[in-house]
Amino acid sequence: MSRRRAHIAMVGVPAISHVLPSIEIIRELVARGHRVTYANDPFVADVIEPTGAALVPYRSTLPVADNNWPEDPIAAATVFLDDAIQALPQLRAVYDDDPADLYLYDIGGYAGRALAEAQGRPALQLSPSFVAWEGYAKEVGAALKALPGADAYQEKFASWLAGCGATTLDPDVFSGRPERAVAVIPRAMQPNADRVDEEVVTFVGPCLGDRADQGGWERPAGVEKVLLVSLGSAYTRQAAFYRECVAAFGELPGWHVVLQIGKYVEMGELGEIPANVEVHRWVPQLAILERADAFLTHAGMGSSGEGLYFGVPMIAVPQSAEQPMNADRLVELGVARRLDTADATAGALRAALLGLTADPEVARRAARLRDEVRAEGGARRAADLIEGMLG
């Protein structure tokens, strides 16, 4: 039990890659005796409710049902802004009568920061991705502002801030410079980490816990090595890529392969499946990574962090968003090989796997990073920091 029981509210977005990183923090806060509410779309209620937090449902307009995200970065940013604009009145209908002592909000949950500022309450950002660093505005932001549609986006954002009760009226500051943040990623994955203000941002690494409710997985008897192949949940319309994986790793001596294909590809599209390959629409990723020898991933930040946490060498096949940057960072860290989808032929995939897992330096670096990531503290350290803001 915490020394002071508080009402802590989490304002999230229903993208699963944004929800899962916060779940163990929420579970830890509930276990410490706090009343925790979690505002999100009912689409992810089955993930939130087992934590013991009370779901505060609101309707989101994010395209999470079909994962049809815009490729244009300004259009993608507008999707999140539009969602915040329509979500804030729904949140105020609940929290104006029951304000939280502290608001946590996802990096894409702009309505959470706006709500906290309107009520004069403290707020802390939970970031499942990398954060801005000193010089980010010139090195990255300037290029984004030069894109078509950027001026209209900035004007729309500023107009909303001026009328919604927020006190931070500069869109760049509001969206990119939190007053306090916990980054639930390994510091090793943060670009220009030495230029991040660690008085504001604390890296706690992946916040992993017992996901027994997601099912287990046992390494088959007699198997020498295990490879997990997963492109996450959003970028799985990849039948041709999966066929290359089957051709690359099927009947590869000594290897057992777990292939996750998501909900968009039919099993029959993969052709004949060799005996050493098991195919699933969804897998309990942590349970497999704990027993795996290699991980073929889309290099999403969540999966990248989980691979580092378990010390598993990775083949990174980035699909979109920040994934190419993550893939390059994993290569820089010495624990991965990068292959773009167009280059991911059966021969290239097989060569990458065999070269990666035969390199003793890769194994040494993966083990060192595993220890560093686990020492960052995870959900317990995050909860300590959150409680420290309660006064």
KEVOLUM-165680 format. One record per residue: x negated, y, z of N, C-alpha, C in turn. Coordinates in steps of 0.05 Angstrom, whole numbers, plus 5000, padded with zeros to 4 digits. Atoms other than C-alpha are relative to their C-alpha. Layout:
KEVOLUM-165680
XYZXYZXYZ...
***
This chain:
KEVOLUM-165680
498349765000500050005000498350255000501549745000497450694982500650165025499649834976496651205037502450184996497649845006502151615003501449894977498450115021507651304963500950234983499349785019508851734901501749904977498650065025513251754840498050074977501849975022508551654781501549924974498650055025511451704711498049974977501650045024508251434648501850064976498649945025510551724582498449894977501550145021508551264526501350024973498850035027509851124453500149704995499550295002512350444429498249844981501950165015506450244385498649815020501050194981504049604418497050045006502949954995496649804410499750245020500249794980498250404454501249925027498750094976502550034505498249805016501550204985498149434522497750115016502249904984492049844544500850125027499249884975496150174599501349815019498250174985499949574624498749925027501250094975494949334676499750235020500149774982494150034704502750045014497349984989501650074713500549785020499750224981501749394746498650055026501649944976496249604794501350225017498849794985499850244813502549905015497750124987506249854827499149835024501050174979502249354869499150175024500949834978499549934910502350155014497749904986506550124930501350254988498849765011508150704884502649944985497750025018514750814849499150094973501049945027512850784776502349984980498150015022517450964719498450014974501550015025515350834647502050084978498249915022518851234592499049904974500750105026518750884526502549894986497850115015523150594472500549725009499450274992526849954491498749784982501550185018523049634432497849855015502350124985517349494482500849945029499150054972521649364544498949745010500950264990519448634547497150005008502849974992512148864554499850165026500149824977513549404606501249895025498550084976518649094653498649805018501450194981514248514679498050145018501849874982509649034710501250095026498649904976514949224761500750304997499249725004515549934733502950014989497249965010522650194718499950134973499949895027523750304644501950234999498349775007526450994627500250004970499950035029529050874557500550264986499549785018528651394503499849894971500150095028529551324428497650124986502349915015523151374388500649984970499750015029522751534314497449894987502450115012515851224304500749744985499350245017515850674250498849745010501250234988514050114297501449744992498650245008519349624273498849874976501150115025516349544204497150074996502849925002509449844217499350144973500349855025510350294156498950275006501249744992505450834178498950144976501149855023503451394131497049974999502950015003496451344103498750285001501049734999495652094096499850105029500449934972492752364162501850225010498249794991497052984164502949895003497450124997503352584151500149825025500150174975501252094206500250175025499849824977500152664255502850125003497349894999506952954236502049805011498350214990510252294252500050015031500149994971507752344324501150265011498849744991509553084330503049994999497150015003516552974304501349825022499050184979517452404353500150145027500149854975515252844411502250215002498049795001519953404390502849895007497350114995526052954391500149845026500150164975523752554453500250185024500149844976522753134500502750065013497449964987530153304510501049755014499150254987531452564525498649965027501550024975525952574578501050205020499149804981528353214609502749945012497450094990535352924616499749825024500550184978532252434665498250135021502149914981526152764696500550285011499449754988528953454708501549965027498650074975533353134762498349825018501750194985527952644784497150044992502749955010521152964772497949825013502250174989514852554781498050175015502249864987509252744828497650034982502250005019504452584772501049874974499350115026505452464698497549894986502050115017501151994658501250014971498949995027501852054583497949894980501650115021499251684522498850224983501349805017494452054475501950094978498149925020500152064425502750085012497549934986505552214477500150295008500149724995505652964470502350095018497849924984512453004503499449975030500750044972509352754568498550245011501549764990504453334573501850245000498149775000509853834553501849995024498250034977514453564606498650085026501549944976509153604660499450305003500649714999507254324642502550165005497549854995514554544640500849985029499250044972515554264710497850095019502249924982508854514737498849775015501050244987506653814754497349914988502550105011499753494746500449784980499850205021498553064686497249894994502550145007493252564664500549844974499850155025492252294594498749735002501150265003491251554583499449964971500850015029487351474518499149714993500850265009487050794484498150014976501949965022482351084432497950205009502149814993476251534430501250285003499149734994476852254454498250204986501649795013474352914427497550065016502549934987467253124442499350294994500949725006463653794444499050014971500749985028463153994371502049864982498150155016469053564348501550184981498449825016472954164323498650074974501549935024467354344274499449764983501050245014465153644256502349834987497750165009472053324247502450174995497549845002477653814260500150184976500049825022475554304207500749864974499350155024475953774153503049934999497150064999482953574176501650254994498549765004485254294176499950104971500249925029483054364103501849834982498450185016487753804081502750134993497349905007494353954044502049945022498050034979499954064094499150065028501049964973495454214153501050265011499049744990497654944158502949985010497250044992504954754161500249845025500050174975503454224213499350175024500949834978499754724257502250205008497949814994505355234251502449865014497750144987510654714269499249935029500950074973506554484329500050245018500149764984505355194354502850105007497249914995512755364346501349835021498950174979514754764387498950065027501249944975509854914442501150265012499049744991512355634446502849995012497250014992519455414457500849775019499250244985519154764497499350015029500749974972516555024563497149935007502850064995509354814555498550265006501649764994504055284582497450014984502350005019498455064535501150034972498749935024500355404471498449964975501750065022494455244426500249714992499750285007495954604387497449835002502550144998488654414384499349925028500650054972487754474459502049805011497950174990494454144474499649714992500250285010493153534431497349885004502750114999485653464438498450055024501549944976483453744504501749975025498550044975486953444564498650135023501349904976485753744632498649785015501250244987484253044658500849764983499450245017483752384620498549765010501350264996482251654631500049864973500350145025479651304569499749715005500050294994481350564571498549854978501850125020475750404522497249985012502850004991468450214532498750264992501549765007463950824534498349954976501750075023459650454484501550044973498549965025465250534432500750294995499449725004465851284441498050144983501949855016462751694385498950245016501249774987457852214412500750015030499250014972459051984483498550195018501649814984453452424509501150294998498849745003457553024486502950025010497450004988463952834523499850115028500049894973465453234586501149805019499150214981465652694639501050115026498449884978468353184689503049994993497350025010474653134647500849724993499450275010474352444616498449795016501350224987472751804654500549754983499850255014471351164615500249775020499750234981474050554652499949734985500150255015473450044596502749874996497550135004478849554575501349925027498550064976484149454628501549744996498950275006485348704623500949875026499050144976489148264671501049734992498850265005492947614676502350024981497850005020497047534613501149724996499150285002499346834630502849994988497350005012506347044609500049994970500350025029503747074538499349724990500850275008501846344539497049955002502850074997495345974544498949884974501250145023490445644496497649855011502250174991485645074507498249934976501950085021479444944466500249704995499750285006480344284430497649845008502250174991476143714457498149944977502050075019469743594420499250224980500549785019469744264383497450145009502549864994462844584378500350305003499749715000464845304362502850074991497349905006471345704358499850284988499749745013472946284312502950095002497449885001478946734323500150204978499549815022481647114262502650145006497649844995486547674277499750284990500049725008488148334243502050175016498249854983492548564301502949964992497150025006499948714292500950174977499049815020500449284242499149954972501250025027496149084183499749714991500250295005497948364172501349914974499050085026500948384102497649934982502650065012494648034078499849714992500050285007496347364047497449924985502450065015490447393998497549995018502350014982485547554054500149755017499850244984488146984096499249754984500850235017487246504038496949994997502950005001479946734033498949895026501050104974479146584107500349705001499650295001482045884098497849874983502050115018477245774040497250025013502649964988471346054080499449825023500550134975472245704145501249725002498950265000476445094129497949794996501950225002472444454139497150095004502849914995466344864160499049835024500950184979462344364201499650135027500449904973462644474276501950225009498349774994467845034273502949935001497150014999475045054296501050294998499149735006479045654271502950045009497349914992485046004302500750244983499349795020488446434248502750125007497549864995493746944267500850154975499249875025497847184207502250205003497949804997503247624237502749914989497250075007510547664216500750044971499349935028510047874143499249794980501050205019506447274111501249735007498950274995509646594102497749805000502050214998505645974120499449884973500350125025506745694051498250154981501749845017502946274020497049955003502850054994496446014049498949764986500950255012496245364011499549785020500550224982493744724042498150095023501549924976491144824113498349775009501850214991484944424132500549935030499550104973485044024197498850175021501449844979480244494233501150285002498849734999484845104223502849985011497349984990490845254265501150284994498849755009495545794240502450075017497849904983500246214283500850284991499149735005504446834274498850195021501149844977501947084342498549815018501650164982496746834391499550155026500949864975494846984464497050074997502749925008488647364443497949975022502050014978485247424511499349715008500550284993486046684526498149874981501750115020482646514461497250125001502649875000477147034464498349915024501550104977475146774533498549744993501150265008473446114498498850004972500849995028471346364430497050064997502849955007464446404397499750224979500049795020466346914343502850104997497449875003471947404328500050164974499649845024474147654260502350185005498149814990477848294275500350244981499649765015480748914242498650245013501549794985476549314292501850225010498449814984482449654325498650045027501549954976479949974389500649805022499350204979483749484434498549744995501350255007481048874398497050035002502949954998474049174394499149985029500650004972474049294469500249725012499650274990476648594483497749824991502250165009471248284440497550065016502349934984465948674478500249905028499550094972469048494545499349705003500650294999468347754529497349934988502650055011461547824496500049834975499650175024463947534430499050164975500849875025460247714365502450034981497749935016464948024314499350044970500049925028466148054239502250214998498049785001469648724229500950044971498749955026474448794170502050225004498149774993477449494181502150034980497749965017484249654153500850294996499049725002486050374169499350155025500349824976485950954219497150025008502849974990479750964263498449744997501350265000477950244248497449994985502749995013472350384197497950125019501949884981469050824250499349805022500550204979469850284302498249774989501650215012467049764255497150084998502849905002460850184242498750015027501249994973459950284316499349735010500650274991460249544330497449904986502550075015454849444276497650145013502149854987450649994309499249875026500550134974451249634375498649734997501450255005448349014343501649755006498450244993454248544356502049934978498050045021457948554289498850024973500449955028457748514214502550124989497649885012462448954173500349904971499250075028466048714110502650154995497549885008471249144076501749794986498150215010477448764052499349924972500650065028475548813979497649824997502550165001468848493994500149745016499850234982471447964041500849744985499650255014470847363994499349775019500650234984470346664021497049975005502950024997462846654009498950215019501049794983461647324042500949965029499050054973465947144102498449785014501550224989462346484112497150085007502849924995455446794106499950195024499949824977457347344156500249845026499650164975459746834207497549855007502350174994453746374201497650175008502249834994448746944201500350135027499549874974451947294260499549825024500150184977452446684305497349865002502750124998445346444289497950195010502049794993442047094309499850035031500249994971439447064381500150295011499949734991438847824385502950095002497249944998446347884372501149895026499150124975447647404430499050165024501049854977443147804476501450275003498649744998446448474459502949965008497350044992453348184465500249945030500050054971451747924535499550255016500649764985448748584557502450194999497749825002454748984531502449895016497850124984459548484564499750095029500549924972456348644632500550295004499649714998456449394619503050075000497149945003463749394598501549925026498650094976465948994658499450175024500749834978462249454705501450275000498649745001466350054682502450015018498049994979471849854729502849934993497450085009478049734688502450135015497549894990485049814717499750095029500249914972482949864790498750275002501349744999478250434777501950224989498149815010483550774735502150085021498149954979488550704791498950175023501449834979483550994841500050294991500149735010482751604796502750135000497249905001490251684788500950085029499349944973491251644863498650255011501549774992485852164872501250264992498749755009490152664834502550065016497549964985495952574883499750185024500549834978492652974938500549865027
***
